[in-house]
Amino acid sequence: MKKIMLKITLLVVVLTFHPVISNAQSRKDKEQTVTVKDPYDVAKINAPKGKKIKNVILMIGDGMSLMDMYSAWTLNKGKLNLENAQAVGLSKTYCANKLITDSGAGGTAIATGHKTNYHMVGTDVNGNPLPSLTDFAKNKQLSTGVVVTCRLNDATPADFCCNNTDRDKDYEIVADYTTCGVDFIFGGGSKYFENRPDGRNIFREMENKGYQTPKNWDALSKINSGKVLAVVDTLDLPEPKVRGNILEKASMKAVDMLSKNDKGFFLMIEGSQLDDYGHFNDLDLLMQEIFDFDKTIGKVFEWAAKDGETLVIVTADHETGGLTLVGGDLEKGKIVGKFSTTGHSGVMVPVYAFGPGSENFTGIYENTALFDKIKKLLNL
Ligand SMILES: [Zn+2]
């Protein structure tokens, strides 16, 4: 009993004094107002006419809700690149043992087609490793890529490249990159690749497998062929204002390199930190992340429209923060919003599709159906 009391006291102390969590708590249920500082132009992008699907680009906004997009749309004075999507559907995000999922189980469903338990990445409920879309694509000689702005041991990239029953096993998860075989990997988390407790240096191991390991954009920008493991930060990449348009640049670099394969490619791009600012209940930073993600969506749609054989899917693994707009002004680019939780909420998330095959993504379905549809359409 004493032990439990001590644990509870410690938890209360941590929750009270942890600056991020206590700030989030103090923001929850309170109105926040954001006014646009730099609205950006959005072009009309006409979808290609053809039917053939050679490539799939899957874009996941971690924790991204319909409310987030409507808020960003209002803030950007009534325009978003996402509106060029041709088809919209709804994905049911609950996981095997909880109504409200985390990114581990939510992303595993999309990556492997299996609902699994909370906090698991790339395994079934019994802990057996599951092949992901990147594995299936690789087996059919397609090129594969994963581009994120978080540390690579975070749940969403891990769902596609790693297998673990516990998403917090950071070092074990990072070690799985040595066997995942993905051609283009971009993100943060170098802290977990070198100076590890087990003495392994994952950069060296990847280099021995033929990977180039640039540590910043300048070095990455000079690479035009071969396998790439680009880890450009010790942990997560900094906020959009500081990191600039690196998500867009890294995504288009991946597209540029992977599209050299005549057989096609599968690429997962994540707007990773929408989730963080949903947890922090920080409306301003959340909107900056959505703008960053939407600008990347615009570039990807533009490329896909020109290519003509690329299906782009934009969706989320779950919702974070329970944002509600309670006011705003479309002409002024102003929003007034409130968060209802510092955790995830239970709601279906939209799926937006652009390009050949997009009509397959209308309707209401399980998150696992995303895996089934992509696998079928790419003939994997
Ligand atoms: Zn989260």
Boltz pocket constraint, residues with backbone or C-beta under 6 A from the ligand:
constraints:
  - pocket:
      binder: B
      contacts: [[A, 63], [A, 103], [A, 275], [A, 276], [A, 279], [A, 320], [A, 344]]
      max_distance: 6.0
